[in-house]
Amino acid sequence: MQRGLAVDAERASLQAQLDELERQAQQAAQAATTFACPFCGARMGVSDLFCSGCGKPIAEIKDAFAAQQQAEAYHHKEARGPNETQEYPW
């Protein structure tokens, strides 16, 4: 009887660990398919056409992201200096 209780307790513990891993995986999947609006910070899904926070259309949001990436690339290039040709790690 003692052995059966120990097995049940171990099974419950393992199930709790599996449940937690599943919850973390769902959060990671959601984070991978959402992003923050560059204008208001509201979370947006990749299939959204407008921001639910500020109402900006996705085209304007994509343009803002592109401008932000260009500015970051320019600043990285300036920080390296004109003679350095280091590539980005990604």
MIVEX-845318 format. One line per 5 residues: number of its first residue (from 1); for each residue x, y, z of N, C-alpha, C, O, CB. Coordinates in Angstrom, 1 decimal, decimal comma, padded with zeros to 4 digits, always signed. Glycine has a CB too. Example, Ala and Ser with C-alpha at 12.3 -4.5 7.8 and 13.67 -1.06 7.14 Angstrom:
# residues 2
1) +013,2 -005,7 +007,8 +012,3 -004,5 +007,8 +013,2 -003,3 +007,8 +014,2 -003,3 +008,5 +011,3 -004,5 +009,0  +012,8 -002,2 +007,1 +013,7 -001,1 +007,1 +012,9 +000,0 +007,9 +013,4 +001,1 +008,0 +014,1 -000,6 +005,7
//
This chain:
# residues 90
1) +000,8 -001,2 +000,0 +000,0 +000,0 +000,0 +000,9 +001,3 +000,0 +000,6 +002,2 -000,7 -000,9 +000,0 +001,2  +001,9 +001,2 +000,8 +002,9 +002,4 +000,9 +003,5 +002,7 -000,5 +003,6 +003,8 -000,9 +004,0 +002,1 +001,9  +003,8 +001,6 -001,2 +004,5 +001,8 -002,5 +003,5 +002,4 -003,5 +003,9 +003,2 -004,3 +004,9 +000,4 -003,0  +002,2 +002,0 -003,4 +001,2 +002,6 -004,3 +001,0 +004,1 -004,1 +000,8 +004,8 -005,0 -000,1 +001,9 -004,1  +001,1 +004,5 -002,8 +000,9 +005,9 -002,5 +002,1 +006,7 -003,0 +002,0 +007,8 -003,5 +000,8 +006,1 -000,9
6) +003,3 +006,1 -002,9 +004,5 +006,8 -003,3 +004,5 +006,9 -004,8 +004,9 +008,0 -005,4 +005,8 +006,0 -002,9  +004,0 +005,9 -005,5 +003,9 +006,0 -007,0 +002,9 +007,1 -007,4 +003,1 +007,8 -008,3 +003,5 +004,7 -007,6  +001,8 +007,1 -006,7 +000,8 +008,1 -007,0 +001,3 +009,6 -006,7 +001,0 +010,5 -007,5 -000,5 +007,9 -006,1  +002,1 +009,7 -005,6 +002,6 +011,0 -005,3 +003,6 +011,4 -006,4 +003,7 +012,6 -006,8 +003,3 +011,0 -004,0  +004,5 +010,5 -006,8 +005,4 +010,8 -007,9 +004,7 +011,1 -009,2 +005,1 +012,0 -009,9 +006,4 +009,6 -008,1
11) +003,7 +010,4 -009,5 +002,9 +010,7 -010,7 +002,3 +012,0 -010,7 +002,3 +012,8 -011,7 +001,8 +009,6 -010,9  +001,8 +012,4 -009,5 +001,2 +013,8 -009,4 +002,2 +014,8 -009,5 +002,0 +015,9 -010,2 +000,5 +013,9 -008,0  +003,4 +014,6 -009,0 +004,5 +015,6 -009,1 +004,9 +015,7 -010,6 +005,1 +016,8 -011,0 +005,7 +015,1 -008,2  +005,1 +014,6 -011,3 +005,5 +014,7 -012,7 +004,4 +015,3 -013,5 +004,7 +016,1 -014,4 +005,7 +013,2 -013,2  +003,1 +015,1 -013,2 +002,0 +015,7 -014,0 +002,1 +017,2 -013,7 +001,8 +018,0 -014,7 +000,7 +015,1 -013,5
16) +002,3 +017,7 -012,5 +002,4 +019,1 -012,2 +003,6 +019,7 -013,0 +003,4 +020,8 -013,5 +002,6 +019,3 -010,7  +004,7 +019,0 -013,1 +005,8 +019,5 -013,9 +005,5 +019,6 -015,4 +005,8 +020,6 -016,1 +007,1 +018,6 -013,7  +004,8 +018,6 -015,9 +004,3 +018,6 -017,3 +003,4 +019,7 -017,6 +003,5 +020,4 -018,6 +003,7 +017,3 -017,7  +002,5 +020,0 -016,7 +001,5 +021,1 -016,8 +002,2 +022,4 -016,9 +001,9 +023,3 -017,7 +000,5 +021,1 -015,7  +003,2 +022,6 -016,0 +004,0 +023,8 -016,0 +004,8 +024,0 -017,3 +004,8 +025,1 -017,8 +005,0 +023,8 -014,8
21) +005,4 +022,9 -017,8 +006,1 +023,0 -019,1 +005,1 +023,4 -020,2 +005,5 +024,2 -021,1 +006,8 +021,7 -019,4  +004,0 +022,8 -020,2 +003,0 +023,1 -021,2 +002,5 +024,6 -021,2 +002,4 +025,2 -022,2 +001,7 +022,2 -021,1  +002,4 +025,1 -020,0 +002,0 +026,5 -019,8 +003,1 +027,4 -020,3 +002,8 +028,4 -021,0 +001,7 +026,8 -018,3  +004,4 +027,1 -020,0 +005,5 +027,9 -020,5 +005,6 +027,8 -022,0 +005,9 +028,8 -022,7 +006,8 +027,4 -019,9  +005,3 +026,6 -022,6 +005,4 +026,5 -024,1 +004,3 +027,3 -024,7 +004,5 +027,9 -025,8 +005,2 +025,0 -024,5
26) +003,1 +027,4 -024,1 +002,0 +028,2 -024,7 +002,4 +029,7 -024,6 +002,1 +030,4 -025,6 +000,7 +027,9 -024,0  +003,0 +030,1 -023,5 +003,4 +031,5 -023,4 +004,5 +031,8 -024,4 +004,4 +032,9 -025,0 +003,9 +031,8 -022,0  +005,4 +030,9 -024,6 +006,5 +031,2 -025,6 +005,9 +031,3 -027,0 +006,3 +032,1 -027,8 +007,5 +030,1 -025,6  +004,9 +030,4 -027,3 +004,3 +030,4 -028,7 +003,5 +031,7 -028,9 +003,6 +032,3 -030,0 +003,4 +029,2 -028,8  +002,8 +032,2 -027,8 +002,1 +033,4 -027,9 +003,0 +034,6 -028,1 +002,8 +035,5 -028,9 +001,2 +033,6 -026,7
31) +004,1 +034,6 -027,4 +005,1 +035,7 -027,5 +005,7 +035,7 -028,9 +006,1 +036,8 -029,4 +006,2 +035,5 -026,4  +005,9 +034,5 -029,5 +006,5 +034,5 -030,8 +005,6 +035,0 -031,9 +006,0 +035,4 -033,0 +006,9 +033,1 -031,1  +004,3 +035,0 -031,6 +003,3 +035,4 -032,6 +002,7 +036,8 -032,3 +001,8 +037,2 -033,0 +002,2 +034,4 -032,7  +003,2 +037,4 -031,3 +002,8 +038,8 -031,0 +004,0 +039,7 -030,9 +005,1 +039,3 -030,8 +002,0 +038,8 -029,7  +003,7 +041,0 -031,1 +004,7 +042,0 -030,9 +004,1 +043,3 -030,4 +002,9 +043,4 -030,4 +005,4 +042,3 -032,3
36) +005,0 +044,2 -030,0 +004,5 +045,4 -029,4 +004,4 +046,5 -030,5 +005,3 +046,7 -031,2 +005,4 +045,9 -028,2  +003,3 +047,2 -030,5 +003,1 +048,4 -031,4 +004,2 +049,4 -031,1 +004,4 +049,8 -029,9 +001,7 +049,0 -031,3  +004,9 +049,9 -032,1 +006,0 +050,9 -031,8 +005,4 +052,2 -031,4 +006,2 +053,1 -030,9 +006,9 +051,0 -033,0  +004,1 +052,5 -031,6 +003,6 +053,7 -031,3 +003,0 +053,8 -029,8 +003,2 +054,8 -029,1 +002,5 +054,1 -032,2  +002,3 +052,7 -029,4 +001,6 +052,7 -028,1 +002,1 +051,6 -027,2 +001,8 +051,6 -026,0 +000,2 +052,7 -028,3
41) +002,7 +050,6 -027,7 +003,2 +049,4 -026,9 +002,2 +048,3 -026,7 +002,4 +047,3 -026,0 +003,6 +050,0 -025,6  +001,0 +048,5 -027,3 -000,1 +047,4 -027,2 +000,4 +046,2 -027,9 +001,1 +046,3 -028,9 -001,4 +047,9 -027,8  +000,1 +045,0 -027,4 +000,4 +043,7 -028,0 -000,5 +043,5 -029,2 -001,7 +043,7 -029,2 +000,3 +042,5 -027,0  +000,2 +043,1 -030,3 -000,5 +042,8 -031,6 -000,2 +041,4 -032,0 +000,9 +041,0 -031,8 -000,1 +043,9 -032,6  -001,2 +040,8 -032,7 -000,9 +039,5 -033,3 -000,4 +039,7 -034,7 -000,7 +040,8 -035,3 -002,2 +038,7 -033,3
46) +000,2 +038,7 -035,3 +000,8 +038,9 -036,6 -000,3 +039,0 -037,7 +000,0 +039,4 -038,8 +001,7 +037,7 -036,9  -001,5 +038,6 -037,4 -002,6 +038,7 -038,4 -003,5 +039,9 -038,2 -004,4 +040,1 -038,9 -003,4 +037,4 -038,3  -003,2 +040,7 -037,2 -003,9 +042,0 -037,0 -003,8 +043,0 -038,1 -002,7 +043,1 -038,6 -003,6 +042,6 -035,6  -004,8 +043,7 -038,4 -004,7 +044,7 -039,5 -004,6 +046,1 -038,9 -004,1 +047,0 -039,6 -006,0 +044,6 -040,4  -005,0 +046,2 -037,6 -004,9 +047,5 -036,9 -004,5 +047,3 -035,5 -004,7 +046,2 -035,0 -006,3 +048,3 -037,0
51) -003,8 +048,2 -034,9 -003,5 +048,1 -033,5 -004,7 +048,4 -032,6 -005,5 +049,3 -032,9 -002,4 +049,2 -033,1  -004,9 +047,5 -031,7 -006,1 +047,7 -030,8 -005,9 +048,8 -029,8 -006,9 +049,2 -029,2 -006,4 +046,3 -030,1  -004,7 +049,2 -029,6 -004,4 +050,3 -028,6 -004,5 +051,7 -029,2 -005,2 +052,5 -028,7 -003,0 +050,1 -028,1  -003,9 +051,9 -030,4 -003,9 +053,3 -031,0 -004,7 +053,3 -032,3 -004,9 +054,4 -032,8 -002,5 +053,7 -031,2  -005,0 +052,2 -032,9 -005,8 +052,2 -034,1 -005,0 +052,4 -035,4 -005,5 +052,5 -036,5 -006,8 +053,2 -034,1
56) -003,6 +052,4 -035,3 -002,8 +052,6 -036,5 -002,9 +051,4 -037,4 -003,0 +050,3 -036,8 -001,3 +052,9 -036,1  -002,9 +051,6 -038,7 -003,0 +050,4 -039,6 -001,6 +049,7 -039,6 -000,6 +050,3 -039,4 -003,4 +050,9 -041,0  -001,7 +048,4 -040,0 -000,5 +047,6 -040,0 +000,6 +048,1 -040,9 +001,8 +048,0 -040,7 -000,8 +046,2 -040,4  +000,2 +048,8 -042,0 +001,1 +049,3 -043,0 +002,0 +050,4 -042,3 +003,2 +050,4 -042,5 +000,4 +049,9 -044,2  +001,3 +051,2 -041,6 +002,1 +052,3 -040,8 +003,0 +051,7 -039,8 +004,1 +052,2 -039,5 +001,1 +053,3 -040,2
61) +002,5 +050,7 -039,1 +003,3 +050,0 -038,1 +004,6 +049,3 -038,7 +005,7 +049,4 -038,2 +002,5 +049,0 -037,3  +004,4 +048,7 -039,9 +005,5 +048,0 -040,6 +006,5 +049,1 -041,0 +007,7 +048,9 -040,9 +005,0 +047,2 -041,8  +006,0 +050,2 -041,5 +006,9 +051,3 -041,9 +007,7 +051,8 -040,7 +008,9 +052,1 -040,9 +006,1 +052,5 -042,5  +007,1 +051,9 -039,6 +007,8 +052,4 -038,4 +008,9 +051,4 -038,0 +010,0 +051,8 -037,6 +006,8 +052,6 -037,2  +008,6 +050,1 -038,0 +009,6 +049,1 -037,7 +010,7 +049,1 -038,7 +011,9 +049,0 -038,3 +008,9 +047,7 -037,8
66) +010,4 +049,3 -040,0 +011,5 +049,4 -041,0 +012,4 +050,6 -040,7 +013,6 +050,5 -040,8 +010,9 +049,4 -042,4  +011,8 +051,7 -040,4 +012,6 +052,9 -040,1 +013,4 +052,7 -038,9 +014,6 +053,2 -038,8 +011,7 +054,1 -039,9  +012,9 +052,1 -037,9 +013,6 +051,8 -036,7 +014,8 +050,9 -036,9 +015,9 +051,1 -036,4 +012,7 +051,1 -035,6  +014,6 +049,9 -037,7 +015,7 +048,9 -038,1 +016,8 +049,6 -038,9 +018,0 +049,4 -038,7 +015,2 +047,7 -038,9  +016,4 +050,5 -039,8 +017,4 +051,3 -040,6 +018,2 +052,2 -039,7 +019,4 +052,3 -039,8 +016,7 +052,1 -041,7
71) +017,5 +052,8 -038,7 +018,2 +053,7 -037,8 +019,2 +053,0 -036,9 +020,3 +053,4 -036,7 +017,2 +054,5 -036,9  +018,8 +051,8 -036,4 +019,7 +051,0 -035,6 +020,9 +050,5 -036,4 +022,0 +050,5 -035,9 +018,9 +049,8 -035,1  +020,7 +050,1 -037,7 +021,8 +049,6 -038,5 +022,7 +050,8 -038,8 +023,9 +050,6 -038,7 +021,2 +049,1 -039,9  +022,2 +052,0 -039,0 +023,1 +053,2 -039,2 +023,9 +053,4 -037,9 +025,1 +053,7 -038,0 +022,2 +054,4 -039,5  +023,3 +053,4 -036,8 +024,0 +053,7 -035,5 +025,0 +052,6 -035,2 +026,1 +052,9 -034,7 +023,0 +053,8 -034,3
76) +024,7 +051,4 -035,6 +025,7 +050,3 -035,4 +026,9 +050,5 -036,3 +028,1 +050,3 -035,9 +025,1 +048,9 -035,6  +026,7 +050,9 -037,5 +027,7 +051,2 -038,5 +028,6 +052,3 -038,0 +029,8 +052,2 -038,1 +027,2 +051,5 -039,9  +028,0 +053,4 -037,5 +028,7 +054,5 -037,0 +029,6 +054,2 -035,8 +030,7 +054,7 -035,6 +027,8 +055,7 -036,7  +029,0 +053,3 -034,9 +029,8 +052,9 -033,7 +031,0 +052,1 -034,1 +032,0 +052,1 -033,4 +028,8 +052,1 -032,8  +030,9 +051,3 -035,2 +032,0 +050,4 -035,6 +033,1 +051,3 -036,2 +034,3 +050,9 -036,1 +031,6 +049,4 -036,5
81) +032,8 +052,3 -036,9 +033,7 +053,1 -037,6 +033,7 +052,7 -039,1 +033,3 +051,6 -039,5 +035,1 +052,9 -037,1  +034,2 +053,6 -040,0 +034,1 +053,4 -041,4 +035,0 +052,2 -042,0 +034,7 +051,7 -043,0 +034,5 +054,6 -042,2  +036,0 +051,9 -041,3 +037,0 +050,8 -041,8 +036,7 +049,5 -041,3 +037,3 +048,5 -041,7 +038,4 +051,2 -041,4  +035,7 +049,3 -040,4 +035,4 +048,0 -039,8 +034,2 +047,4 -040,6 +033,3 +048,1 -041,0 +035,0 +048,1 -038,3  +034,3 +046,1 -040,8 +033,2 +045,5 -041,6 +032,6 +044,3 -040,9 +032,2 +043,3 -041,5 +033,8 +045,0 -043,0
86) +032,5 +044,4 -039,6 +031,9 +043,4 -038,8 +030,5 +043,2 -039,1 +029,7 +044,1 -039,2 +032,1 +043,7 -037,3  +030,1 +041,9 -039,3 +028,7 +041,6 -039,6 +027,9 +041,4 -038,4 +028,5 +041,1 -037,3 +028,6 +040,3 -040,5  +026,6 +041,6 -038,5 +025,7 +041,3 -037,3 +025,7 +039,8 -037,1 +025,7 +039,0 -038,0 +024,3 +041,8 -037,6  +025,6 +039,4 -035,8 +025,6 +037,9 -035,5 +024,3 +037,2 -035,9 +024,3 +036,0 -036,0 +025,8 +037,7 -034,0  +023,3 +037,9 -036,2 +022,0 +037,3 -036,6 +021,9 +037,4 -038,0 +021,0 +036,9 -038,6 +020,8 +037,9 -035,9
//
